[in-house]
């Protein structure tokens, strides 16, 4: 059975339209309750959300589904996705749920599920949940005396704050560092500035006034201009941009120039290697990571292991092969010694710790390799399978021939939006531009 609801990062779509409706959310809650109900103990689920208006619709619908399935619900309100993964383990819950569409605009929303170990669900478990939903759920409803209960947990920000602070080397503070932190008007709008302030930094907050509509709007890790401008305006040492659910991060140096996830992963991995803390022979990233990172790691005696796009696939590879550093160029950084999923704030703290130890400018510490020219463009399509068209296949084949051994080409459908992503990299930027343009034009011709 192929998955119809779940994509590369849970279920996602336009709020109040299929599949992001209250009806579907209720069924997901009931089916997930049945899937994870084992034994006669009181089962429980942790449910968090970001700051989207539609969270007020999805949260009670999921709650109703879990209660109908006999599972107690612990509501924590707006909190980062990694906090939900952490709390699922800490509270010995049977599963965790994050209501968020991550970096998408407010009119989208999503449902991310975590197992009792705090890791995102496998494809097989997601298929099993969909199968339960398709078969009808009457037989999995709890008897009246077995209905779940719901309660709100009030001390969650403090728990998460102390959790991430403990990942910083003992005795280290960030006194003397001026930090711009952009929370994207999202889930970390309270905890991220507080953590940095408690660690001694001078904090300039951006994107900390959510209104239900402004999440990721002109701010956050997908729109970094506001953060970068504030770095320059305030003469800050560093800028940090999180996304709506704070599971990814990008950095700006003291000049306002952006530093992507490839540089950050490479920095942490090589630093940990020197400190004897790195597990495995390198780090794990996706096919999107720059070839320059791979070449740099080789010079350091380390390797780059690639997976398909999606931080869940990175984590699966890390767990199966004993790595503790991995992530994505977009800023999902997974540090397996501390977290089970990407944690933007936690990763930022590791970067700040390295900067503090080296007592150098962020531009000098965090730019560890020269990336090869890389171009990514998205083409929206209305339906069908554009990549199956003969003209598109021909354009891709021609592009591969033109790049040859001097570059790399990657074309894939997005797992969360109706987009075809076209990426090419190589040593000749003009050739990269031409190859990407030709393939995008071919996709547009059949995707309209």
C-alpha positions in Angstrom: 0.0 0.0 0.0 1.4 3.4 -1.0 1.0 6.3 1.4 -1.7 8.8 0.3 -1.7 11.2 3.2 1.8 11.1 4.6 4.7 12.7 2.7 8.3 13.2 3.5 7.5 15.1 6.7 4.1 13.9 8.0 0.8 15.1 6.5 0.7 18.6 5.1 -1.7 20.8 3.1 -3.9 23.9 3.0 -5.7 24.4 6.3 -9.4 23.4 6.2 -9.0 21.6 2.8 -8.3 18.0 2.4 -6.2 16.5 4.0 -5.8 19.3 6.5 -9.3 19.2 7.9 -10.7 18.6 11.3 -12.3 15.4 10.1 -9.0 13.9 8.9 -7.2 15.1 12.1 -9.8 13.3 14.2 -9.3 10.1 12.2 -5.5 10.4 12.4 -5.8 10.7 16.2 -8.1 7.7 16.5 -6.0 5.5 14.1 -2.7 6.5 15.7 -4.2 5.7 19.1 -5.1 2.2 17.8 -1.7 1.7 16.2 0.2 2.6 19.4 -2.2 1.1 22.0 -0.3 -1.8 23.6 -1.2 -3.5 26.9 -3.6 -2.2 29.6 -1.7 0.8 30.9 -3.0 4.3 30.6 -1.7 5.4 27.2 -0.8 9.0 26.6 0.2 11.4 23.7 1.9 14.7 23.8 0.5 17.3 21.4 2.2 20.6 20.5 1.7 23.1 17.8 3.2 26.3 16.3 1.4 29.6 16.1 -0.8 29.2 13.0 -4.5 30.2 13.3 -5.5 26.7 12.1 -3.8 25.1 15.1 -6.9 26.0 17.1 -8.9 23.8 14.7 -6.4 20.9 14.4 -5.5 20.6 18.1 -9.0 19.9 19.4 -9.8 17.5 16.5 -6.7 15.5 17.2 -7.4 15.5 20.9 -10.9 14.2 20.2 -9.5 11.4 18.1 -7.0 10.3 20.7 -9.6 10.5 23.6 -12.0 8.4 21.5 -9.2 5.9 21.1 -8.7 5.7 24.8 -5.4 7.7 25.0 -4.8 10.5 27.5 -3.7 13.8 25.9 -1.1 16.1 27.3 -1.4 19.6 25.6 1.7 21.8 25.6 0.7 24.6 23.3 3.1 26.4 21.0 6.5 24.7 21.3 9.3 23.7 18.8 9.0 20.4 17.1 12.2 19.1 18.8 10.6 19.9 22.2 7.7 17.6 21.4 10.2 14.8 20.5 12.0 15.4 23.7 8.9 15.5 25.8 7.5 12.3 24.3 10.5 10.5 25.7 10.7 12.4 28.9 7.1 11.9 29.8 7.2 8.3 28.7 4.4 9.0 26.3 3.3 6.4 23.7 3.6 8.9 20.9 4.0 12.6 20.2 2.3 15.0 17.7 3.4 18.3 16.3 0.8 20.4 14.5 2.9 22.5 12.1 3.7 23.1 8.4 7.3 24.1 9.3 8.5 26.8 6.9 5.3 27.0 4.9 3.0 30.1 5.2 0.2 30.4 7.7 -2.5 29.0 5.4 -0.8 25.6 5.4 -0.6 23.2 8.3 0.6 19.7 9.0 0.7 16.8 11.4 4.0 15.2 12.4 4.0 12.1 14.5 6.7 10.7 16.8 7.0 7.2 18.3 7.7 6.6 22.0 11.4 6.8 21.3 11.0 10.4 20.0 11.8 9.5 16.4 9.6 10.2 13.4 7.5 7.3 12.3 8.8 4.9 9.6 7.1 4.6 6.2 5.7 1.2 7.4 4.0 2.6 10.5 2.6 5.5 8.5 1.1 3.1 6.0 -0.4 1.1 8.9 -2.1 4.2 10.2 -3.5 5.0 6.8 -4.7 1.4 6.4 -6.6 1.7 9.7 -8.2 4.9 8.5 -9.2 3.3 5.2 -10.7 0.2 6.9 -13.1 2.3 9.1 -12.5 3.0 12.7 -15.6 1.8 14.5 -13.8 -1.2 15.8 -11.0 0.7 17.5 -13.1 3.2 19.5 -12.7 2.8 23.3 -15.5 1.8 25.6 -17.0 4.6 27.6 -15.1 3.8 30.7 -11.8 3.6 28.7 -12.0 7.1 27.1 -8.9 9.2 27.4 -8.6 12.4 29.3 -6.9 15.7 28.4 -4.8 18.1 30.5 -2.5 21.0 29.8 1.1 20.8 31.0 2.2 24.3 32.2 6.0 24.0 32.8 7.0 22.9 29.3 9.1 26.0 28.3 11.2 25.6 31.4 11.8 21.9 30.7 12.9 22.6 27.1 15.0 25.6 28.1 17.0 23.6 30.6 17.3 20.7 28.2 19.0 22.7 25.4 21.1 24.7 27.8 22.7 21.4 29.1 24.0 20.7 25.6 26.4 23.7 25.9 29.9 22.8 27.4 29.9 23.0 31.1 30.8 26.4 32.5 30.5 28.1 29.1 28.4 31.3 28.7 27.9 33.6 25.8 28.8 36.8 27.6 30.1 39.4 25.2 28.2 38.1 22.2 25.4 40.1 20.6 23.0 37.8 18.9 20.1 38.5 16.6 17.5 35.7 16.9 14.7 35.5 14.3 11.9 33.1 15.5 9.8 33.5 12.4 6.8 34.4 14.6 6.7 30.7 15.2 6.9 28.0 17.9 10.2 29.2 19.4 9.1 32.9 19.8 9.4 32.7 23.6 11.9 30.0 24.4 14.7 30.9 22.0 15.4 34.5 23.1 15.1 33.3 26.8 17.7 30.5 26.3 20.2 32.9 24.7 19.7 35.5 27.4 20.0 33.0 30.2 23.3 31.9 28.6 24.6 35.4 28.8 24.2 36.8 25.3 22.9 40.2 24.5 19.8 39.4 22.5 18.1 41.2 19.7 14.8 39.5 19.0 13.1 39.4 15.6 9.9 37.6 14.6 8.6 37.2 18.2 5.0 38.6 17.9 2.9 35.9 16.3 -0.7 36.8 15.4 -1.8 33.5 13.7 -1.1 34.8 10.2 2.5 36.1 10.2 4.4 32.9 10.7 7.4 32.7 8.3 6.1 35.9 6.6 9.1 38.1 5.7 11.2 36.4 8.4 12.7 33.1 9.5 15.0 30.7 7.8 13.3 31.0 4.4 13.3 34.8 4.4 16.4 35.9 6.1 16.7 39.6 5.0 15.2 41.0 8.1 17.5 39.1 10.3 20.6 39.9 8.3 19.7 43.6 8.3 19.3 43.6 12.0 22.7 42.1 12.4 24.2 45.0 10.5 22.0 47.6 12.2 22.9 46.5 15.7 26.5 45.5 15.0 25.7 42.0 16.2 28.3 39.2 16.2 25.9 36.7 14.7 22.3 36.2 13.4 20.2 33.1 13.9 17.1 32.4 11.8 14.7 29.6 12.8 11.7 28.4 10.9 8.1 28.2 12.0 8.6 25.1 14.1 12.2 25.7 15.0 13.6 22.4 13.6 15.9 24.2 11.2 18.4 27.0 11.4 20.5 29.3 9.2 23.2 31.7 10.4 24.4 35.1 9.3 27.9 36.3 10.1 28.8 39.7 11.4 28.5 41.3 8.0 25.0 39.9 7.4 26.1 37.3 4.9 24.2 34.0 5.1 25.8 30.7 6.1 23.8 27.6 5.1 23.4 24.2 6.7 26.2 22.6 4.7 28.7 24.9 6.3 27.2 24.4 9.8 27.1 20.6 9.6 30.7 20.5 8.3 31.9 22.9 11.1 30.2 20.8 13.9 31.4 17.5 12.4 35.1 18.6 12.0 35.1 20.2 15.5 33.6 17.2 17.1 36.2 15.0 15.2 39.0 17.1 16.7 37.4 16.8 20.2 37.0 13.0 19.8 33.2 13.3 19.9 32.3 12.4 16.3 30.8 9.0 15.8 31.3 7.4 12.3 33.7 8.4 9.7 32.0 11.7 8.8 28.4 13.0 8.6 25.1 12.2 6.9 23.4 14.6 4.5 21.1 14.4 1.6 21.6 14.5 -2.2 21.0 18.3 -2.0 24.2 19.0 -0.1 26.9 20.9 -2.0 29.8 19.0 -3.6 32.1 21.4 -2.0 31.2 20.0 1.4 32.0 16.5 0.2 35.4 17.6 -1.1 36.2 19.5 2.1 35.4 16.6 4.4 37.7 14.4 2.3 40.6 16.8 3.0 39.8 16.3 6.7 39.8 12.5 6.5 36.0 12.4 6.8 33.3 11.2 4.4 29.9 12.5 3.3 27.1 9.9 3.3 24.1 10.9 1.2 20.4 10.0 1.6 17.3 11.0 -0.2 15.8 14.3 0.7 14.0 14.4 4.1 15.5 14.7 7.6 13.8 11.5 8.6 15.9 9.6 6.0 19.0 11.2 7.4 18.1 10.2 10.9 17.3 6.6 9.8 20.8 6.3 8.2 22.4 7.8 11.2 20.8 5.4 13.6 21.5 2.4 11.4 25.1 3.2 10.9 26.2 4.9 14.1 26.6 8.5 13.1 25.9 11.4 15.4 26.0 14.4 13.0 23.7 14.8 10.0 21.2 17.1 8.4 20.2 19.1 5.3 21.5 22.1 3.5 18.3 23.9 4.4 19.3 23.9 8.0 17.8 20.7 9.5 20.7 19.7 11.7 20.5 16.5 13.7 22.9 16.0 16.6 22.3 12.5 17.7 24.0 12.8 21.0 21.3 15.3 22.1 18.2 15.0 19.9 16.2 12.6 17.8 15.2 15.2 15.2 16.4 18.5 13.8 16.7 21.2 16.4 17.5 24.7 15.2 18.1 26.2 18.6 20.2 23.4 19.8 22.4 23.5 16.7 22.7 27.2 17.0 24.0 26.8 20.6 26.7 24.4 19.3 27.8 26.9 16.7 27.9 29.7 19.3 30.0 27.5 21.6 32.5 26.9 18.8 32.7 30.6 18.0 33.2 31.3 21.7 36.0 28.7 22.0 37.8 30.0 19.0 37.4 33.7 19.9 37.2 34.6 16.2 34.7 36.3 13.9 31.7 34.2 12.8 32.8 34.7 9.2 36.2 33.2 9.9 34.9 30.3 12.0 31.8 29.2 10.1 33.0 29.5 6.4 35.0 26.3 6.2 34.8 25.5 2.4 34.1 27.2 -0.9 30.8 25.9 -2.3 30.5 25.0 -5.9 28.0 27.1 -7.9 24.6 25.5 -7.2 21.3 26.6 -8.6 17.9 25.4 -7.4 14.6 26.3 -9.0 11.0 25.2 -8.4 8.3 24.7 -11.0 4.7 24.5 -9.8 2.4 22.0 -11.5 -1.4 21.5 -11.4 -1.6 17.8 -11.7 -0.2 14.7 -13.4 3.4 13.5 -13.4 5.5 16.1 -15.4 8.7 14.0 -14.9 7.1 11.2 -17.0 6.8 13.3 -20.1 9.2 12.4 -22.9 10.2 16.0 -23.5 11.2 16.4 -19.9 13.2 13.2 -19.9 15.0 14.3 -23.0 15.8 17.7 -21.4 17.2 16.0 -18.3 19.3 13.6 -20.4 20.7 16.4 -22.4 21.5 18.4 -19.2 23.4 15.4 -17.7 25.4 15.0 -20.9 26.3 18.7 -20.9 27.4 18.6 -17.2 29.3 15.3 -17.6 31.8 14.8 -14.8 32.1 18.5 -14.1 28.8 18.7 -12.2 25.7 17.1 -10.7 22.0 17.2 -11.6 19.1 16.4 -9.3 15.4 16.6 -10.3 12.7 15.5 -7.9 9.1 16.3 -6.9 8.7 18.0 -3.6 7.4 15.9 -0.8 5.3 18.7 0.7 4.1 20.9 -2.2 3.1 20.5 -5.8 6.5 21.5 -7.1 9.2 20.0 -9.2 12.6 20.9 -7.8 15.4 21.3 -10.4 19.0 21.5 -9.0 22.3 21.6 -10.7 25.8 22.3 -9.5 29.2 22.4 -11.1 32.3 24.5 -11.7 30.8 26.5 -14.6 27.9 28.8 -13.3 26.8 29.8 -16.9 26.5 26.1 -17.8 24.5 25.5 -14.6 22.1 28.3 -15.3 21.5 27.1 -18.9 20.9 23.5 -17.9 18.5 24.4 -15.1 16.6 26.8 -17.4 16.2 24.3 -20.2 14.8 21.6 -17.8 12.5 24.1 -16.0 11.1 25.2 -19.4 10.5 21.6 -20.4 8.6 21.0 -17.1 6.5 24.2 -17.5 5.5 23.2 -21.0 3.8 20.0 -19.7 2.8 21.2 -16.2 0.5 24.0 -17.1 
